[in-house]
Amino acid sequence: MKARPDLLIGIGNPLRGDDGVGALLVEELAEELGGWSTPAAELKVVHQLTPELACTLAGAERVLFLDACGSARTVQPWLDLLQSEAGADAAAAGLDSHQLEPAVLLALAHALYGWRGEGALLRLPAFAFPHGQALSPSLLEALPEARRLVRLWLQG
């Protein structure tokens, strides 16, 4: 077993259609694993990334962000590997007290806490953002592949 758990962060507003898909997948995983915190994984759901998460991230071996991508280049989800060694300059350049990009949060954790873990972003194709919890038909079709990618990432 790893010394530190993996961290999965579902990003989005579950009351805005497809925007909530990251949160939905992490909630499903919490139910499957039997809780939000296990020896292997720590799970979080947030509406947006904020600087305070750098401390949480620093305690993880690896981090996977799950987020809706409204300008989807494909109808299938895809994983992007992120770099944490971008340094303090990159963190400061992208720092916004209310919202951060995943790569900037990794750089902030690296600059403040010396974090040198692995980061990845699962981009989930999003098509509709109405008020409510309903997901678009295209996103519903993509969910099995998204679940498969999350499980592959968890396996290392």
N, C-alpha and C positions, 0 to 999 in steps of 0.2 A: 504494500500500500504506500502511496505517496505521503511525504511528510506534510504537505499542505493540500487542501482540497481544490478542485476545479471550481470556478465561479461561472455561473450562467446568469446573464442579465437580460430579461425580456423588457424591451423598450416599447412604449406606446400607450395610447389612450384606448382602453377597451370599449369606450362608449362612442367611438368614431369609426365604425366599420372596420375596414382592413387595417387601419392604424394600430389596432389592438392585437394583431396576430403574434407579435413577439411575446407579449404578456400571456396570451392564450397557450402558446407552446410550453412556456416555463411552468404555468399552472398545471398543465397536463402532466409534465414531468414530475412535479412535486407530488401529485396524486399517485403516480406510478411508483416513485421511490419511497413513498410513505412519509414525506415531510419536506420542509424547506431547507433543512440542514442535515446532511449525512456525512459520514467520514470521507466519502469520495467527492461530494459536490455540495456547494452552497448555492441556493437559488434566490434570485431577487427579481422583482417586477418594479419598474419605475416608469413614470410618464416621460421623463427626459433625463439625460445624463448631467450631473452637476459635479463640481469640484470635490464635494465631500465624499464621493464614491472612491476617490483615489486611495483613501485609507483602507477601505474594504477590499479593493482590488489588490493592494499590497500584501494581503494575507493569503492570496491564492497562488497556486502553481501556474495555472492557465486560466484564461478568461474567454468566454464566448458571449458576444453580444448578439441578440436576435432582434432585428428591427425591420419594419416595413420599408420598402423602397418604392416610392411613388413614381419614380421615373425608371421603372423596370426595363432593363435591356432584353429581358427574356420573360417567359411566363413560368419559368422554373426558378426555385431558390438557388443561390450560389454562395459559396464561402470565399471570403477574402482574408488572407493572412495580414496581420497588422504588425507594425514595428513598434517596440517600446523604447528603443534607444535614440529617439529623435531629440531628446534633451530638453533642458529648461527653456531654450529659446522657442522651440516649436510649441511647447506647452503654453508659454506666455503669449505667443502670437495668436493662438486660437482660444485663449481663455475668455470665457463669457460666464458671468456668475449664475446664469440661468439655464444654459444649455451648452453641451460640449459634443464634439464628434468623438467616436470611440478612440481613434488614433491619438487625439489630443489628451484624452483621459489617461491612456497608457503612458504617454510622454510625461504627464504630470506625476503619475505614480512612480515613474522611473526617476524623475528629478527630485521629488520630495522624499521618497522612501527607498530608492535604489532598486526598485522592482525590476527584475529581469526575466519575467515569465513570458509565456507565449500568449498572444492575443489573436482572435479571429472574429470576424463579423459575418453572421449569416444574414444575407440580404433576402428578404421575402417580398416577392412581387406583389404590389398593392395597386388596386385599381379604383376603389370606391371608398369615400370617407364620409358617408352620411352620419347623422346622429343615430345611435343605436349599436347593437352588438352584432348584427348580421354581417357575415363575410361575403364578398362577391363570389360568384360561381367560379371564376378563373382562379381565385386564391384557394378556394376549397379544393380544386383539382390539384393544386401544387402542394397541399399540406402533407400527403404521404411522402413526397420527396424531401420536404423540410424535416419531417420526423426522422427519416433515414439519415440525413446529414447530421442531425444532432446526435444520434446514437453513434455514428461513426466517429464524430469528434470526441465524444465521451470515452470511446474505446482507445483513443490516442492515435 
